[in-house]
Amino acid sequence: MRVGDVVKWIGFPGASLPPEKTGPSCVGIVVSLHHFGIKGDDIRADVSWGDGSFGNMLYPQTIEVVSEID
């Protein structure tokens, strides 16, 4: 996942609520990535969603890349 990639919300793995009940149903664009941990391998993403909302520090497991930027 990189800044500029188009993503969709897939929700939290193993959650009892379906993704359409827990997040946006539109696609969004990754606007920033945050790297944590000693090796920087713990990543969170900020996403600007098509409905005008903004997702801060989203876990990569909760979003899926739809289209990668070249």
C-alpha positions in Angstrom: 0.0 0.0 0.0 1.3 3.4 -1.0 0.1 7.0 -0.8 -2.2 7.6 -3.7 -3.6 4.1 -3.9 -7.4 3.8 -4.1 -8.8 1.6 -1.3 -12.1 0.2 0.0 -13.2 -0.5 3.5 -13.4 -4.3 4.2 -13.8 -4.0 8.0 -12.2 -5.7 10.9 -11.2 -9.4 10.4 -13.5 -11.6 12.5 -15.8 -8.8 13.5 -19.4 -9.7 14.2 -20.7 -6.7 12.2 -20.5 -6.7 8.4 -18.2 -4.0 6.8 -21.2 -1.9 5.5 -22.2 -1.4 9.2 -18.8 -0.3 10.4 -17.3 2.0 7.8 -17.7 3.9 4.6 -19.2 2.1 1.6 -17.4 4.2 -0.9 -13.8 4.1 -2.1 -11.1 6.4 -0.8 -7.5 7.5 -1.5 -4.6 6.9 0.9 -3.2 10.3 1.7 -0.6 9.4 4.3 1.1 6.4 5.9 2.5 6.2 9.4 5.3 3.8 10.3 5.8 2.6 13.9 8.0 0.1 15.7 11.7 -0.5 15.7 11.8 -1.6 12.0 8.9 0.6 10.9 6.9 -2.4 9.9 3.8 -1.5 11.9 1.8 0.7 9.5 -1.3 2.8 9.8 -3.0 4.7 6.9 -4.9 7.9 6.6 -7.7 7.7 4.0 -9.8 10.4 2.4 -13.1 8.7 1.6 -15.3 9.6 -1.4 -18.2 10.6 0.9 -16.1 13.4 2.4 -15.2 11.6 5.6 -11.6 11.0 6.7 -10.2 7.9 8.3 -7.2 8.4 10.6 -4.7 5.7 11.5 -6.5 2.8 9.9 -5.1 -0.7 10.2 -4.0 -2.1 6.8 -6.1 -5.2 7.6 -9.3 -3.1 7.4 -8.8 -1.7 3.9 -8.1 -3.3 0.6 -6.2 -1.8 -2.4 -8.5 -1.5 -5.4 -6.1 0.4 -7.7 -2.4 1.0 -7.2 -0.8 4.3 -8.2 2.0 3.9 -10.8 
